[in-house]
Amino acid sequence: MPPALPPLLAAMVAALNAHDSSAFLACLADDAIVRDEGRAVVGRTAIREWFEDVSRKYGAVIEVTDLVTKDGEPVLSGKVSGNFDGSPVDLRYYLGVEDGKIIALKIAA
């Protein structure tokens, strides 16, 4: 059974799975940073472009398998499937949260 997620993380996962860039951006602080595929993406415009690009390219969806806290911040684990070699893969989403918004997101194996 998947873990219960706090509202912010549930909204982020729902946005990821729906490929809804506006809903995803609503979860983020204005100066958020996303690290994925070896690069850092900073700011709302760049993050929207990144999100829409990876959504189109991979069509990925995440099935949440675990949620833990590491160094006071949430780490979400999940099985991610989509249009990419090796699908599905297990990924971790390392989050920084401040004032009810995601300020940092790192996606890693």
C-alpha positions in Angstrom: 0.0 0.0 0.0 1.4 3.4 -1.0 2.2 5.8 1.9 -0.1 8.7 2.7 1.4 11.9 1.3 1.1 15.3 2.8 -1.0 17.6 0.6 1.9 19.4 -1.1 3.5 16.1 -2.2 0.2 14.6 -3.2 -0.4 17.6 -5.4 3.1 17.3 -6.9 2.6 13.6 -7.7 -0.8 14.3 -9.2 0.6 17.0 -11.4 3.5 14.8 -12.5 1.2 12.0 -13.4 -1.3 14.3 -15.2 1.6 16.0 -17.1 0.0 19.3 -15.9 2.8 22.0 -15.9 0.5 24.6 -14.3 -0.4 22.4 -11.4 3.3 21.4 -11.0 4.4 25.0 -10.9 1.7 25.8 -8.3 3.7 23.5 -5.9 6.9 25.4 -6.4 8.4 28.5 -4.9 9.2 31.3 -7.5 12.9 30.7 -7.2 12.8 26.9 -7.1 15.5 24.7 -8.6 15.0 21.3 -10.2 17.9 18.9 -10.8 17.2 16.1 -13.3 19.2 14.2 -15.9 22.5 15.9 -14.9 21.3 19.4 -15.2 19.9 22.2 -13.0 16.8 24.1 -14.0 16.1 27.3 -12.2 13.1 29.6 -12.2 9.5 29.2 -13.3 9.9 29.7 -17.0 12.8 27.3 -17.3 11.1 24.7 -15.1 7.9 24.9 -17.2 9.9 24.3 -20.3 11.8 21.4 -18.7 8.5 19.9 -17.4 6.7 20.1 -20.7 9.7 18.7 -22.5 10.1 15.6 -20.3 6.4 15.1 -20.2 6.2 15.0 -24.0 9.3 12.9 -24.4 8.8 10.3 -21.7 5.1 10.4 -20.7 6.3 9.2 -17.3 4.0 8.3 -14.4 5.1 7.6 -10.8 3.7 5.0 -8.5 4.8 6.1 -5.0 6.4 3.3 -3.0 7.9 5.1 0.0 8.2 8.4 1.8 10.9 9.1 4.4 12.5 12.1 5.9 16.3 12.6 5.5 18.0 15.6 7.1 14.6 17.1 7.9 13.4 17.0 4.3 11.1 14.6 2.5 12.4 11.9 0.1 9.8 10.3 -2.0 10.5 7.0 -3.8 8.6 5.5 -6.6 8.5 3.2 -9.6 8.5 5.4 -12.7 7.3 4.0 -16.0 7.0 5.7 -19.4 8.5 5.9 -22.9 12.2 5.4 -22.1 14.7 2.6 -22.1 14.6 0.5 -18.9 11.1 1.4 -18.0 10.0 1.1 -15.3 12.8 2.4 -13.0 13.0 3.2 -9.3 13.6 6.9 -8.7 13.9 9.1 -5.6 12.7 12.6 -5.4 14.7 14.6 -2.9 12.7 17.7 -1.8 13.4 20.9 -0.1 10.3 22.5 1.3 9.9 26.0 2.7 6.7 27.9 3.6 4.5 25.3 2.0 6.3 25.3 -1.4 8.9 23.2 -2.9 12.2 25.2 -3.2 14.3 22.3 -4.5 13.7 19.0 -6.2 16.4 16.5 -7.2 15.4 13.4 -9.1 17.8 10.5 -9.0 18.1 6.8 -9.2 
